[in-house]
Structures are given as structure tokens and as C-alpha cells.
Amino acid sequence: MQWDEVVSRIRLLPDFSRFLLPPLFYDLQKAAEDGPVIIVNASQRSCDALIIHIVGDPVHVPLDMKQAEVSEFSSEFQSLAQQFGSSDYQRALVGILRKLWNDVVGPVVQALRESEVRPGSRIWWCPTAEFTLLPLHAAGPYEKSKDNLSDIYISSYTPTLATLVRARQQVSPDASSQHFVAIGQGNPVEGKELKCVAPELAVIARHVTPVISFTSLEDGNATVEGALDALDRNQWLHLACHGMPNRTQPFESSFAMRDGPLMIKDIIRSNWQDPQFAFLSACHTTVGDKKRPDESIHLAAAMQFCGFRSVIGSMWSVDDEVARQVVSTFYRKLIGDSKRLDCTGAAVALHKAVRSLRKKKIPLEQQIVFVHIGV
């Protein structure tokens, strides 16, 4: 009786009316304010996509797959991803992206078209279970006369609807009070040397210095303590270093600094001041654990849970020269003619930067490695 009374009193407090209650669909639907959110789920009973629009009921899209097939498919892709850059995998990768299109993404795109979601619009993927390990954003028929998903819509991801709702509710601080830090570690205590880190940070400085207060930490200054101190004082973050996912202890996943690992658990404890955007130019920053696919505490998701409204990360190993090219084009497109930084433009800027790679002789897996999470 005392418990019920205390809970009732708490629910009378401002913003606590749903204390210990599940969120209402009306509240979660706000995640689709700027475009539909597609939840993709695999269970023993069925595999389904659920399209959330800002108004109306969710649209159910049944998928012609069984959970065991999704699991096998996901494992096949993870095995292939480990070979990127070291063997002839191109045909196998295209085969997987075609199957992903035929069985999952194609039916969803058809439903979006029937709902009159205009080409060129933004959409958000919210994958669950084994779908979290698959590159939904890169699916397509990969035939000359047909469009891939990236030719039709601009894809982002979100770990949950509630996370996206929270990110949308945050208000961007005045540009004059925002600060940008770029942290680059090309010579960590462990891991191979990254030769393009210094040129990458130089490119960022050239693009953003005219529009925002900019600080750079490199090599000897890019230590664990130095990075944590910088995180407390900046709203915009660019990390160019090795990413080290920990499959068994996700909160011990880390970024490689000069003197050791900068761990997620330490980043989460940081005293953030209105964090806006993080670009994680590091390997494996959006990959979860295939044994626990629903636990989306990978490096990029952790940044969003910390409060960053918009995050860019990579799904597998990134070639450092490709990263430098993407980063340069990304910040140029993000700033554009407006001469200011707005984290809500990150997905479109990344989309344009990635499309620019198609004109160059860059392997397909490097063209689709970066993904956007958040607003």
C-alpha cells in the first residue's frame, strides 16, 4: 500500500506522469516527426517490418523470412565482413545486398511508396535482433537499370524510438556558445599506425575553423585524460583513431589513445554540455555482438545514449585514405552556403559525401561502411 501511494505521488510531479509505466504510442510516434521510422524484427513466429508515420496507424509489412534464415544470413555477412580488404569478396557482397533488398528492404520501400513518402526523403531504420548486424542502408538490386535504396531515400538508424524522440526534443544551443574538438591518435599504444590521421584533422580544421571555435588534440596530446577533459567542454566531436569493440563487456569497448583505451564507461560519466554531434572515424564503431544482437551498446550508440543528437560511425574496418576523403567532403557539404554547423544536416551531408565515392575506384564495402545515427 505504501509503495502504491509513493508511486502515485511521484506521478503527480511535472514530467513524471508515466513513471514506471510503458510509453504511449502517441509519444513514441513523435520519433517520425521528420520521416518514417521502420522497425525490423525477427522472432520465432514471424519476421516483420513496422513503419511508423507521424500520423495514422503503423503500417505492417510481413517479411518472407524465418528467424533461423535471418540468423544464418547475418552470420554469413559477418564472416564476409572479416575478409573485407583481403580477398575477392565483391560478388559475395553484392549477392548479400541483393538478398537483403529482395527479402527485407524492397518490400518496405514498396510500402513507403504506397504511403506516398517522396523519393529523396529521410527514413530511419530501427533494427532489432539479428537485423542489427546487417547493412540495411546499402541494400539494392545492384543492376544498371534499377535503383538501390540509397538512390531512393536517405537512411539513418536509431537504437530505439525513445532515443530518437529525446534527440529531437533537445534544442540546439546558440552557435556562438558551441565548441568543436577533433581528437586524432595515429600512433596508439596498441594497434597499427594510422597515417591519414594528421591530414584528416587538418582538413577538418580548414572547413570548420571559420564557423566554430575549434581545438585539435593529436598524438602526444590525445591521451585518455586529455580526451575526457575535452569532452567536458565541447559540443562537437570528431574522433580519428582505432575503435576497439568488446563483445563480452560492451561498456569496456573503447577508442585507442596514446596511453591506453578511452572506454565507453568513462565517456558515459563525462559531464557533457549540450552534446550535438560526433563523427567516429574509427573501425567497427556501429557493430554490436552477434551473440547478443539486441544489445545495441556499440561505440556509436553509446555516444547517442550519452546525449549526442547525431552520430556517424562505421560498420567495419575503414581504409584511412577513404575516411579522409569522406570526412573532407562531409564537412564541406554540412557547412555549405549557410556557413554554420547544424547537426540535423549530418545525414544528408554524409549521403552526398558517400555518393561522391562512386565516381572513384573505391571498393563497394568502403562506399557503404559509414552510417548515420540520430536526428
N, C-alpha and C positions, 0 to 999 in steps of 0.2 A: 504493500500500500504506500509506504514511504517512497519507494522507487518511482511509482506512477505519479505521485504528487510532484516530485522533483523534476521529472521529465516534462510534466505539464507546465510547470513554472518556466522551465527553460524555453519551451516553445512559444511563450508569450513575449520573449525578448526579440528585439529587432533582428531580422535576418536568420532567426532560428526556428521558424515555424515548421520546418521539415526535419527537425532534429531527430535522428535515429529512424527516419522514415525514408523509403526509397524516393528518388526524384520523380516528379511528374513528367509525363511525356511532353506536355506543353513547354516545360522548362528545357528539356533536352533538345527539343525541336529548334531552339534558338541557335544550335550549332550550324544549322543550314541557312543561316541568315544571308551569306554571300554565295551560296551554291549548295547543291545537294551533297549529302554525306551517304556513302554506300558502305553499309556494314556487311561483311562477308564472313559467313560462319560454316564450319564443318562439324557435324555431330553424327552420332551413330544412327540417328533416324533419317537425317537428310542433310544436304548441303544447299545453302540458300544465300541470296543477297537481299538486303532490305534497304531500299532507297528512301532516305528521309528528306523531304522537301520542307521549306519554311511554312507552307500551309498545306492542309489536307492530310489524309491518312498516308502512312508509309506504303510504298509500292513493293510488293513481294515478287522476287524473281527466282523461281526454282532453278537449281543448277543440276545438270545431268552428271553428277559425280557422287561417289560414295566416300565416306571419311577415309577408308583404307587407301583409296586411289589418291586422295589429296596428300596423305602422309607419304605414300610411295613417291609421288610426284615431287613433293617438297624435298625429300631425301635425295632424289636424283639430281635436283637442281643444286643442292648444297654440295654434293660431290663434284659436280661440274664446276661450280664457282671456285673450288680449291685449285682447279687446273688453269684458271684464267692467267694468261701471260706465259704459259709454259708448254702448251700443246695445241694441236689442231682441234679446237672445240667449237668453232664458229657455226658449223652446220648443226651440231647438237644444241647450241644455244638458241638458234633460230627455231628449231623444232619445238623446244620447250615454250618459247614465247608464242608460237602459233597455237599450241595446245591450250595455253593459258587464255588466249583470245577466244578460241572456239568453245571452250567449256565454261569459262567464267566471265571474262571481260566483254566479249562480244554480245552475249545476251543482256548484260547490264547496259551497254551502250544503246542497244535497240530500245530498251525500256526508257532510257533518258531521252532519246529522240521522240518517242511516243508521248513523253511528258513535255515536249517542246523546250528542252534545255538546249539553248543555241550553241552551235559549234564555236569554239574559242572560249567558252565559259570555263570557269574553275570548278573542279569537283574534288571531293575529299574521300579518300579510302580509309575505312576503319576495319582492317582485317583482324580476325580472331583465329585461334587455334593454329593449325599448320599454315594457314594463308599468310600469317605474319612473316614467313620466311621467303615468300615469293614476290618477284618484281612486277606487281600488278600494273604499275605505271608504264611499263615497257612492252606490254602485250600488243600483239598485232598480227595480221596475216603475212606481213613482210613479203608482199608481192607488188610489183611496179604499179599496177593499175588500182591498188586498194590502199586505203588509209590505215595507218596504225593508230592506236589510241592517242599518242602524242600529236598526231595530225588533227585530231578532233577536239580534244579537251586538254586543259592544263591540270595535271594531277598534283594533289598534295596528300599527306597522310595525317591521321590523328590517332593516338593510342586509344582514346575514349571520346565519347560525345561530351562528357562533362569537362574534360581538359580543354577541348576546343571552345566550349561556352565560356569558361573562365578567361581564356586568352582573348576572346572577343570583348569581354567586359572591361578589360584593362584599358586605361586611357593613356595614350602616348604623351609623355612629358614634353614641355616646350623644347624645341631643338637646341636652344642656347644653353640648356642645362644638361644636355646629353654628352657622353664621352665614349670614345671608341678605343679599345686596346687590341692590338694584334700581337699574339704570342707565337713565336716560332722557335722550334727546337729541332735543328737538323743534325745535332750530334748528341743524342741522349746517352745516358749511362749504359743502356742496353738497346740493341736494335741497330740496323744498318743506317749509314749516313743518308740524309735527305738533301741532295744538292740544290734543289729548287726552292728551299725554304726562304733563303735571303732574297732572291729575285721576286718571290711571291709577295713577301712583306713590302718590298719596295714598290711593287705595282699597286698594292692596296693604299700605301701612303700617298702615292701620286693621285689616286682617284678621290680619296675621302678627306685629305687634309684641308682642301678648300671649303668643305661644307660642315666639318665637325671637329671638335677637339680630339686630337689623335696622339696616342702613345704606342710605342713599339718596344717589346721585350724580346731579345734574341739571345740564343746560345747561352753564354755565361749568366745572363740576367734572367733567363727563362728557367727559373728554379721553382720548386713546389711552393715555397713561401712567397716568392715574387709573384707567381701566378695568382695565388689566393688573395694577396693584397690588392692586385689589380682588379680582380673580380668584384671586390667590395666597392670599387669606385667608378665602374664603367657600366654603361647600359648596352653597348655594342661590343661583341667579342668575335675575334677571328683566331682560330687555333690551327696552326700548321705544324703537325708533329705526327708521331706514331700513336694510333689508338690501340689499346690492348683490352679486348673484352675478356671478362672472367665468366665462363659458362656456369660454374658451380656457385660462385658468390658474386651475383650481379653488381652489388654495391661496391665491390672491390675492383670493378672494371676501371680503367684508368687511361690517362694520357701521359706519354713519356716525356718527362722534363730532364734537365741536365743532371740533377742529383737524385732522381728517382721518380716513382709514379705519382701523378696527381689523380687521386681516386675520386670516384663519384660520391662516396660518402662524405668526403671533405668538401666537395663542391656544393652539395646539398646544404651543408651547415653554413655556407658563406652568407654574409649579410648583404644580400642583393638590394640594389636601389633601382627599382623600376626597370628590370632587365627587359630588353626589347628583342634583340636578335643575336644568334650565334651561328657562325659558319664553322663547321668542324671539318677542316681539310685534313682528315686523318683516315686511316684504314678502318673498316669494319665498325663504323660509328652507329649504324642503324640495324645491326644484326643481333637478334635475340638468341635464345638457346633452343635448339631443335628438340631437346628432351622436355622443355617447359615452354612451348611456343606462346602460351597465353601471357607469360610474364614479360611484358614489353619494357623492362627496365634496361634498355640498351643505352649507350652513351648519349645519343641524340634525344631519346625520350626523357632521359634524366634531366637534360637541360630544360625541356619544356615543363617538366614537373617542378623544377626549381623556379619557374616563373617566366622564362623566356617565351615571348609570344610567337616567335618564328625561329625555326632552326633548319639548317641544311646539314645533312650528313651523307655518308657513303655506305653502300650495302656490301662492298667487298674491297679488295685492295685497289688503291688508286695509283696510277702512274703519276709521279710527281710533276712531270712536264705537262701532262694533261690537266692536272689540278691547277697549275699556274695559268694555263690558257683559260680554263673555265672561270677562275677567280677574277682574272682581269676583265673578261667580257661581262661577268655578272655584275661587278660593282659599277662598271660604265653604264650598263643598262638600268641598274637600280637607281642611280642618281639622275641620269638622263638630262632632259632640259629643265627639270624642276630645280636642280642644284640643291637638293636636300635628300636626306635619308628617311625612308618610311618603310618599316618592316613589313607592312601589308603588301608591298610590291615585290617581295622576295621571290615568290613562286613564279610570277611572270618573268622576272629578270633571269631566274635560273632556266626557265623554259627556253628563253631566247638564247642564252649562253650555250645550252646543250645543242640546240638546233644548229648553231654555228659550227659545231664539230663535224656535222655531216659532210661538209664540203672538204674536209681534210681526211687523209688516210689514217684514221684512228680506229682501232678495233671496236666492234659493237659494244662489248661489255664495258668499255671505258666511256662510251657515249651515254650509257644508261645507269652509271654507277651512283650518281648523286640524286638524292631525293629531298623533297621539302616536307617539313612537318609544322603544322600550326596555321596561324591566320594568313 
